[in-house]
């Protein structure tokens, strides 16, 4: 009789062990999925880090050519020259118009 009760106890214990192993297996699967996700995120971060490094290198190269202050000054000068160009063309057109009118009046008189 004690053999039968030991056998039943072992069956219950083995079922508990199997259930626990299955639960642990599911946890390991979940952890592996999370690890894969983290690996992908790390890869994306490394790509972004490389991009930032490239931008820093580019900025350093640009700063060697012209400083931000110089770039701003050149931009202001270009705006000033565009304004001057517009004014000069307008004055030239007005002078031409006045000249044509003057010639027309001289021919009429």
Secondary structure as the mmCIF struct_conf table of DSSP 4:
data_model
#
loop_
_struct_conf.conf_type_id
_struct_conf.id
_struct_conf.beg_label_comp_id
_struct_conf.beg_label_asym_id
_struct_conf.beg_label_seq_id
_struct_conf.end_label_comp_id
_struct_conf.end_label_asym_id
_struct_conf.end_label_seq_id
HELX_RH_AL_P HELX_RH_AL_P1 UNK A 2 UNK A 65
HELX_RH_AL_P HELX_RH_AL_P2 UNK A 68 UNK A 108
#
